[in-house]
Amino acid sequence: MCKYDISAKLTELRAEKGVTQEDVALALSVSNKTVSKWETGASAPDIDMLIALSRYYDVTVDRLLGLENGKADTSRIIADEFKGLNDRSEIGLRIFDLAEAIFPAACRSAGISKPSTPESPAALPNTDTPHRNQISYSDVFGFTASNDDVNLAVVQLRNRSDFAWLFDEKKQENITKLFAFLSDTDALKILAFIHTRDCSESFTADYIAKNTGASLLKSTQILDMCCELEICDKLTAHLLSGKQRIYRSYGDGLILSLISLAFERMSGFKHYHYNFAENCKMIGGNGK
């Protein structure tokens, strides 16, 4: 009978996780001595403890027992691709390598290419030909667009609640409140400005008014709404001249994504370089 010694694997996994034997013992409610015996091969964990160890180290029991047959789980494969990469440019380039390997046809049709050198200031899709790709099924929708105005990717999956929140009156109120806010042209101008590099992370309503052309009153109202939506936060500064309300924002990618999608729907390109569409009836049916 073949007996597999998991002691080396347990030692390796603990080193990867960056924890001590004491940390493992506390997490699994066993003694330090027990963990030490597992790692020296003096004893082996029972079946229940094997399951607990696999959960703790986020690996399969097969990996613990050496029964993988050379096949690693997807998350492990992807994690290994980024080992030793600390520079953001290197990580960005590796992301493009993976995308091109997984979706070669889509990358070619879109004209996407990665930056030629790791020294590039930002790893962003570059394309000479504007493109829009769309895939639609009942359970999944995917959309990508890359052009001078919009550069984004969206994936929408059917959810467990089956979009029940869309029929909830209170949640409808909250959703329409956001869209009503975004429908104000002054709000769009202010949101655009606070997302630029020219705008300081901390600012006053007066500063925003002077740089956007909106009135001071309107700027204050819009910034207060931004705080309610958690796009900004605010505090009161006590200065020699009196109290001054200071706003602060680091930008909000979700808001920019919503606006970008609205632009793409209403003012963007209407053709697709790649389009596969059955139906997109994602509400209702057995998608759980």
Contacts in CASP RR format, 6 or more apart in sequence:
PFRMAT RR
TARGET T0000
AUTHOR 0000-0000-0000
METHOD contacts of the structure
MODEL  1
MCKYDISAKLTELRAEKGVTQEDVALALSVSNKTVSKWETGASAPDIDML
IALSRYYDVTVDRLLGLENGKADTSRIIADEFKGLNDRSEIGLRIFDLAE
AIFPAACRSAGISKPSTPESPAALPNTDTPHRNQISYSDVFGFTASNDDV
NLAVVQLRNRSDFAWLFDEKKQENITKLFAFLSDTDALKILAFIHTRDCS
ESFTADYIAKNTGASLLKSTQILDMCCELEICDKLTAHLLSGKQRIYRSY
GDGLILSLISLAFERMSGFKHYHYNFAENCKMIGGNGK
4 65 0 8 1.000
4 66 0 8 1.000
4 67 0 8 1.000
5 41 0 8 1.000
5 44 0 8 1.000
6 38 0 8 1.000
6 44 0 8 1.000
6 45 0 8 1.000
6 64 0 8 1.000
6 65 0 8 1.000
6 66 0 8 1.000
7 38 0 8 1.000
7 39 0 8 1.000
7 40 0 8 1.000
7 41 0 8 1.000
7 44 0 8 1.000
9 63 0 8 1.000
9 64 0 8 1.000
9 66 0 8 1.000
10 38 0 8 1.000
10 39 0 8 1.000
10 53 0 8 1.000
10 64 0 8 1.000
11 39 0 8 1.000
13 57 0 8 1.000
13 59 0 8 1.000
13 64 0 8 1.000
14 20 0 8 1.000
14 21 0 8 1.000
14 24 0 8 1.000
14 39 0 8 1.000
14 57 0 8 1.000
16 57 0 8 1.000
17 57 0 8 1.000
21 32 0 8 1.000
21 35 0 8 1.000
21 36 0 8 1.000
21 39 0 8 1.000
22 32 0 8 1.000
24 35 0 8 1.000
24 56 0 8 1.000
25 31 0 8 1.000
25 32 0 8 1.000
25 34 0 8 1.000
25 35 0 8 1.000
27 56 0 8 1.000
28 35 0 8 1.000
28 49 0 8 1.000
28 52 0 8 1.000
28 53 0 8 1.000
28 56 0 8 1.000
30 49 0 8 1.000
34 43 0 8 1.000
36 42 0 8 1.000
37 43 0 8 1.000
38 44 0 8 1.000
38 45 0 8 1.000
45 52 0 8 1.000
45 53 0 8 1.000
50 61 0 8 1.000
50 64 0 8 1.000
50 65 0 8 1.000
51 61 0 8 1.000
53 64 0 8 1.000
54 60 0 8 1.000
54 61 0 8 1.000
54 63 0 8 1.000
54 64 0 8 1.000
57 64 0 8 1.000
58 75 0 8 1.000
59 73 0 8 1.000
59 76 0 8 1.000
60 68 0 8 1.000
60 73 0 8 1.000
62 68 0 8 1.000
63 72 0 8 1.000
63 73 0 8 1.000
63 76 0 8 1.000
72 80 0 8 1.000
78 98 0 8 1.000
81 94 0 8 1.000
81 98 0 8 1.000
82 91 0 8 1.000
82 94 0 8 1.000
85 91 0 8 1.000
85 94 0 8 1.000
87 118 0 8 1.000
88 123 0 8 1.000
89 115 0 8 1.000
89 118 0 8 1.000
89 119 0 8 1.000
89 120 0 8 1.000
89 121 0 8 1.000
89 122 0 8 1.000
89 123 0 8 1.000
90 118 0 8 1.000
91 123 0 8 1.000
92 114 0 8 1.000
92 123 0 8 1.000
93 114 0 8 1.000
93 115 0 8 1.000
93 118 0 8 1.000
93 123 0 8 1.000
95 123 0 8 1.000
96 112 0 8 1.000
96 114 0 8 1.000
96 123 0 8 1.000
96 125 0 8 1.000
97 114 0 8 1.000
99 107 0 8 1.000
99 112 0 8 1.000
100 107 0 8 1.000
100 112 0 8 1.000
100 114 0 8 1.000
105 274 0 8 1.000
106 133 0 8 1.000
106 144 0 8 1.000
106 274 0 8 1.000
109 131 0 8 1.000
109 133 0 8 1.000
109 273 0 8 1.000
109 274 0 8 1.000
110 125 0 8 1.000
110 127 0 8 1.000
110 129 0 8 1.000
110 131 0 8 1.000
110 133 0 8 1.000
110 144 0 8 1.000
110 146 0 8 1.000
110 273 0 8 1.000
110 274 0 8 1.000
111 127 0 8 1.000
111 128 0 8 1.000
111 129 0 8 1.000
111 131 0 8 1.000
112 125 0 8 1.000
112 126 0 8 1.000
112 127 0 8 1.000
112 131 0 8 1.000
112 146 0 8 1.000
113 125 0 8 1.000
113 126 0 8 1.000
113 127 0 8 1.000
114 123 0 8 1.000
114 126 0 8 1.000
115 122 0 8 1.000
115 123 0 8 1.000
115 124 0 8 1.000
115 126 0 8 1.000
124 151 0 8 1.000
125 146 0 8 1.000
125 151 0 8 1.000
127 146 0 8 1.000
127 147 0 8 1.000
129 273 0 8 1.000
130 145 0 8 1.000
130 146 0 8 1.000
130 147 0 8 1.000
130 148 0 8 1.000
130 269 0 8 1.000
131 144 0 8 1.000
131 145 0 8 1.000
131 146 0 8 1.000
131 147 0 8 1.000
131 272 0 8 1.000
131 273 0 8 1.000
131 274 0 8 1.000
132 143 0 8 1.000
132 144 0 8 1.000
132 145 0 8 1.000
132 264 0 8 1.000
132 269 0 8 1.000
132 271 0 8 1.000
132 272 0 8 1.000
132 273 0 8 1.000
132 275 0 8 1.000
133 142 0 8 1.000
133 143 0 8 1.000
133 144 0 8 1.000
133 145 0 8 1.000
133 272 0 8 1.000
133 273 0 8 1.000
133 274 0 8 1.000
133 275 0 8 1.000
134 141 0 8 1.000
134 142 0 8 1.000
134 143 0 8 1.000
134 272 0 8 1.000
134 274 0 8 1.000
134 275 0 8 1.000
134 276 0 8 1.000
134 277 0 8 1.000
135 141 0 8 1.000
135 142 0 8 1.000
135 143 0 8 1.000
135 275 0 8 1.000
135 276 0 8 1.000
135 277 0 8 1.000
136 142 0 8 1.000
136 276 0 8 1.000
136 277 0 8 1.000
136 278 0 8 1.000
136 279 0 8 1.000
136 280 0 8 1.000
137 278 0 8 1.000
137 279 0 8 1.000
137 280 0 8 1.000
138 158 0 8 1.000
138 278 0 8 1.000
138 279 0 8 1.000
138 280 0 8 1.000
138 281 0 8 1.000
138 282 0 8 1.000
139 157 0 8 1.000
139 158 0 8 1.000
139 282 0 8 1.000
139 287 0 8 1.000
140 155 0 8 1.000
140 156 0 8 1.000
140 157 0 8 1.000
140 158 0 8 1.000
141 154 0 8 1.000
141 155 0 8 1.000
141 156 0 8 1.000
141 157 0 8 1.000
141 280 0 8 1.000
141 282 0 8 1.000
142 153 0 8 1.000
142 154 0 8 1.000
142 155 0 8 1.000
142 156 0 8 1.000
143 153 0 8 1.000
143 154 0 8 1.000
143 155 0 8 1.000
144 152 0 8 1.000
144 153 0 8 1.000
144 154 0 8 1.000
145 151 0 8 1.000
145 152 0 8 1.000
145 264 0 8 1.000
145 269 0 8 1.000
147 268 0 8 1.000
147 269 0 8 1.000
149 263 0 8 1.000
149 264 0 8 1.000
149 267 0 8 1.000
149 268 0 8 1.000
150 260 0 8 1.000
150 263 0 8 1.000
150 264 0 8 1.000
150 268 0 8 1.000
152 257 0 8 1.000
152 260 0 8 1.000
152 261 0 8 1.000
152 264 0 8 1.000
154 257 0 8 1.000
154 261 0 8 1.000
156 282 0 8 1.000
158 282 0 8 1.000
158 287 0 8 1.000
160 288 0 8 1.000
162 283 0 8 1.000
162 284 0 8 1.000
162 285 0 8 1.000
162 287 0 8 1.000
162 288 0 8 1.000
163 282 0 8 1.000
163 283 0 8 1.000
163 284 0 8 1.000
165 171 0 8 1.000
166 172 0 8 1.000
166 283 0 8 1.000
178 229 0 8 1.000
181 187 0 8 1.000
181 225 0 8 1.000
181 229 0 8 1.000
182 188 0 8 1.000
182 191 0 8 1.000
182 255 0 8 1.000
182 258 0 8 1.000
182 259 0 8 1.000
182 262 0 8 1.000
184 222 0 8 1.000
186 212 0 8 1.000
186 214 0 8 1.000
186 218 0 8 1.000
186 219 0 8 1.000
186 222 0 8 1.000
187 222 0 8 1.000
187 225 0 8 1.000
188 259 0 8 1.000
189 212 0 8 1.000
189 213 0 8 1.000
189 214 0 8 1.000
190 208 0 8 1.000
190 212 0 8 1.000
190 214 0 8 1.000
190 219 0 8 1.000
190 222 0 8 1.000
190 223 0 8 1.000
190 226 0 8 1.000
191 226 0 8 1.000
191 231 0 8 1.000
191 255 0 8 1.000
191 259 0 8 1.000
193 199 0 8 1.000
193 208 0 8 1.000
193 211 0 8 1.000
193 212 0 8 1.000
194 203 0 8 1.000
194 208 0 8 1.000
194 226 0 8 1.000
194 231 0 8 1.000
194 232 0 8 1.000
194 249 0 8 1.000
194 251 0 8 1.000
195 251 0 8 1.000
195 252 0 8 1.000
195 256 0 8 1.000
198 211 0 8 1.000
199 211 0 8 1.000
200 207 0 8 1.000
201 248 0 8 1.000
201 249 0 8 1.000
201 250 0 8 1.000
202 246 0 8 1.000
202 247 0 8 1.000
202 248 0 8 1.000
203 246 0 8 1.000
203 247 0 8 1.000
203 248 0 8 1.000
204 244 0 8 1.000
204 245 0 8 1.000
204 246 0 8 1.000
204 247 0 8 1.000
205 216 0 8 1.000
205 219 0 8 1.000
205 220 0 8 1.000
205 223 0 8 1.000
205 245 0 8 1.000
205 247 0 8 1.000
206 216 0 8 1.000
206 219 0 8 1.000
208 214 0 8 1.000
208 219 0 8 1.000
208 223 0 8 1.000
208 247 0 8 1.000
209 215 0 8 1.000
209 216 0 8 1.000
209 218 0 8 1.000
209 219 0 8 1.000
212 219 0 8 1.000
214 222 0 8 1.000
220 245 0 8 1.000
223 232 0 8 1.000
223 234 0 8 1.000
223 247 0 8 1.000
224 234 0 8 1.000
226 232 0 8 1.000
226 247 0 8 1.000
226 249 0 8 1.000
227 233 0 8 1.000
227 234 0 8 1.000
227 247 0 8 1.000
229 255 0 8 1.000
230 252 0 8 1.000
231 249 0 8 1.000
231 251 0 8 1.000
231 252 0 8 1.000
231 255 0 8 1.000
232 247 0 8 1.000
232 248 0 8 1.000
232 249 0 8 1.000
233 247 0 8 1.000
233 248 0 8 1.000
233 249 0 8 1.000
234 245 0 8 1.000
234 246 0 8 1.000
234 247 0 8 1.000
234 248 0 8 1.000
235 245 0 8 1.000
235 246 0 8 1.000
235 248 0 8 1.000
236 243 0 8 1.000
236 244 0 8 1.000
236 245 0 8 1.000
236 246 0 8 1.000
237 243 0 8 1.000
237 244 0 8 1.000
237 245 0 8 1.000
237 246 0 8 1.000
238 244 0 8 1.000
END
